[in-house]
């Protein structure tokens, strides 16, 4: 007897997309019941949302596939269905999927997966079927609603409001931590408001208003951007407070700043993020050009100290947090020492 494959055929997705149940079954009979895709995630056949229902039933009831199989991200067939095909949830539950199953406390339940993927239909069906709304997990220790609020980006706001409505309607207690997360969502939205796609702006505005109402949070006021007509000034007692204020005042939601002072604060923010948060994975000639431009900017007007300019020229993927903090503080000081706006000319970098 031929040995069964541990991995799915390389063309399995195309085979499923073609929809021929007989050919799909024939291919799966050459594989172990829980054969997985030959990639880092290792999703099983049951996790393919387009797999015909009859094949799903056959895999579990006759061929022995584990309906609670977990891939390397901790997702199960139920998690995948909740995110990508909520109408399949009931079928998987009927075949023995455990609604709150997870490999360990670091892994997501299906409800957590649906909430953080902003699948409103998936969340609604799982809640209706009795999923535990209060389970916590992951590095944050948050429940599904809190984690969704934490990860929410501007484009997710309409779905986030609908999901929050489901959770609160099911009895989840609103906490101060949730309110703080809603405030963060509002701040992020206001920062990017001017660069947001106009055809989607009204939907996000409506969703954000609903979040404020659901969590009883005062709306975040619109951010007042610098108009270029007065000297640059910012409130704040510490350089970190001043840095945050200058970023909010001078840096646009996307693209380069209009003034050299704003571009200086934007560049040091981009460089530090790339090195400290991304490990320099995307470091290239563009980042080097930004670094060199920052040194030029800080040499203008009332210049920053030579030690700072040397430190800027030496920025690399090996630069540490302490050095970045020293440069960022100096950039703040340079801007406040040069408050008259200087229009940004053409630059040699694209980022």
Secondary structure in CASP SS format (residue, H / E / C, confidence):
PFRMAT SS
TARGET T0000
AUTHOR 0000-0000-0000
METHOD secondary structure of the structure
MODEL  1
X C 1.00
X C 1.00
X C 1.00
X C 1.00
X E 1.00
X E 1.00
X E 1.00
X C 1.00
X C 1.00
X C 1.00
X C 1.00
X H 1.00
X H 1.00
X H 1.00
X H 1.00
X H 1.00
X H 1.00
X H 1.00
X C 1.00
X C 1.00
X H 1.00
X H 1.00
X H 1.00
X H 1.00
X H 1.00
X H 1.00
X H 1.00
X H 1.00
X C 1.00
X C 1.00
X E 1.00
X E 1.00
X E 1.00
X E 1.00
X E 1.00
X E 1.00
X C 1.00
X C 1.00
X C 1.00
X C 1.00
X C 1.00
X C 1.00
X C 1.00
X E 1.00
X H 1.00
X H 1.00
X H 1.00
X C 1.00
X C 1.00
X C 1.00
X C 1.00
X C 1.00
X H 1.00
X H 1.00
X H 1.00
X H 1.00
X H 1.00
X H 1.00
X H 1.00
X H 1.00
X H 1.00
X C 1.00
X C 1.00
X C 1.00
X C 1.00
X C 1.00
X C 1.00
X C 1.00
X C 1.00
X C 1.00
X C 1.00
X C 1.00
X C 1.00
X C 1.00
X C 1.00
X C 1.00
X H 1.00
X H 1.00
X H 1.00
X H 1.00
X H 1.00
X H 1.00
X H 1.00
X H 1.00
X C 1.00
X H 1.00
X H 1.00
X H 1.00
X H 1.00
X H 1.00
X H 1.00
X H 1.00
X H 1.00
X H 1.00
X C 1.00
X C 1.00
X C 1.00
X C 1.00
X C 1.00
X C 1.00
X C 1.00
X C 1.00
X C 1.00
X C 1.00
X C 1.00
X C 1.00
X C 1.00
X C 1.00
X C 1.00
X H 1.00
X H 1.00
X H 1.00
X H 1.00
X H 1.00
X H 1.00
X H 1.00
X C 1.00
X C 1.00
X C 1.00
X H 1.00
X H 1.00
X H 1.00
X H 1.00
X H 1.00
X H 1.00
X H 1.00
X H 1.00
X H 1.00
X C 1.00
X C 1.00
X C 1.00
X C 1.00
X C 1.00
X C 1.00
X C 1.00
X E 1.00
X E 1.00
X C 1.00
X C 1.00
X C 1.00
X C 1.00
X E 1.00
X E 1.00
X H 1.00
X H 1.00
X H 1.00
X H 1.00
X H 1.00
X H 1.00
X H 1.00
X H 1.00
X C 1.00
X C 1.00
X H 1.00
X H 1.00
X H 1.00
X H 1.00
X H 1.00
X H 1.00
X H 1.00
X H 1.00
X H 1.00
X H 1.00
X H 1.00
X H 1.00
X H 1.00
X H 1.00
X H 1.00
X H 1.00
X C 1.00
X C 1.00
X C 1.00
X C 1.00
X C 1.00
X C 1.00
X H 1.00
X H 1.00
X H 1.00
X H 1.00
X H 1.00
X H 1.00
X H 1.00
X H 1.00
X H 1.00
X H 1.00
X H 1.00
X H 1.00
X H 1.00
X H 1.00
X H 1.00
X H 1.00
X H 1.00
X H 1.00
X H 1.00
X H 1.00
X C 1.00
X C 1.00
X H 1.00
X H 1.00
X H 1.00
X H 1.00
X H 1.00
X H 1.00
X H 1.00
X H 1.00
X H 1.00
X H 1.00
X H 1.00
X H 1.00
X H 1.00
X H 1.00
X H 1.00
X H 1.00
X H 1.00
X C 1.00
X C 1.00
X C 1.00
X C 1.00
X C 1.00
X C 1.00
X C 1.00
X C 1.00
X C 1.00
X C 1.00
X C 1.00
X C 1.00
X C 1.00
X C 1.00
X C 1.00
X C 1.00
X C 1.00
X C 1.00
X C 1.00
X C 1.00
X C 1.00
X C 1.00
X C 1.00
X C 1.00
X H 1.00
X H 1.00
X H 1.00
X H 1.00
X H 1.00
X H 1.00
X H 1.00
X H 1.00
X H 1.00
X H 1.00
X H 1.00
X H 1.00
X C 1.00
X C 1.00
X C 1.00
X C 1.00
X C 1.00
X C 1.00
X C 1.00
X C 1.00
X E 1.00
X H 1.00
X H 1.00
X H 1.00
X H 1.00
X H 1.00
X H 1.00
X H 1.00
X H 1.00
X H 1.00
X H 1.00
X H 1.00
X H 1.00
X H 1.00
X H 1.00
X H 1.00
X H 1.00
X H 1.00
X H 1.00
X C 1.00
X C 1.00
X C 1.00
X C 1.00
X C 1.00
X C 1.00
X C 1.00
X H 1.00
X H 1.00
X H 1.00
X H 1.00
X H 1.00
X H 1.00
X H 1.00
X H 1.00
X H 1.00
X H 1.00
X H 1.00
X H 1.00
X H 1.00
X H 1.00
X C 1.00
X C 1.00
X C 1.00
X C 1.00
X C 1.00
X C 1.00
X C 1.00
X H 1.00
X H 1.00
X H 1.00
X H 1.00
X H 1.00
X H 1.00
X H 1.00
X H 1.00
X C 1.00
X C 1.00
X C 1.00
X C 1.00
X C 1.00
X C 1.00
X C 1.00
X H 1.00
X H 1.00
X H 1.00
X H 1.00
X H 1.00
X H 1.00
X H 1.00
X H 1.00
X H 1.00
X H 1.00
X H 1.00
X H 1.00
X H 1.00
X H 1.00
X H 1.00
X H 1.00
X H 1.00
X C 1.00
X C 1.00
X C 1.00
X C 1.00
X C 1.00
X E 1.00
X C 1.00
X C 1.00
X C 1.00
X C 1.00
X C 1.00
X C 1.00
X C 1.00
X C 1.00
END
